[in-house]
Amino acid sequence: MKKNITTVITVIILGIAALGAGMYLGVITNKAPVSPPTKAVVKSDAVNTDGKQVIEIAVKGGYTPKAITAKAGVPTVIRFVTDNTFDCSSSLSIPAINYRKNLPRTGTTDVDVPAQTAGTKLQGSCSMGMYSFTVDFE
Ligand SMILES: [Cu+2]
């Protein structure tokens, strides 16, 4: 009988411990995911054979990276990569260069941007202005 009580108490303690661990893990998994880096520096080796710097932006539920630093005074290609993109970020608008296009659901779209002066912030967004990105020319 005494052994049974010990067993019951042990089971209860283990149960509480398991519950506590579960809650603890729950708290961890409920934490907001680590946000992706919002700024990417375009390295000088990202220049293609035509002497253009190439910036790649993934388009799906927004633009990634959202903020990019690029070199001023160099013609630039912004390469938009869609991959089963069914949200409105595929309807791209870059007002400063008069660019507006519905990107393919999946594919790669190169947008030529002429050399920009240092300090220029080129902004683009979905047609509704819900998602946006900025290229800082330095
Ligand atoms: Cu939108």
Residues whose N, C-alpha, C, O or C-beta is under 5 A from the ligand:
A	BS01	CU	C88 S89 C126 S127 M128 G129 M130 Y131
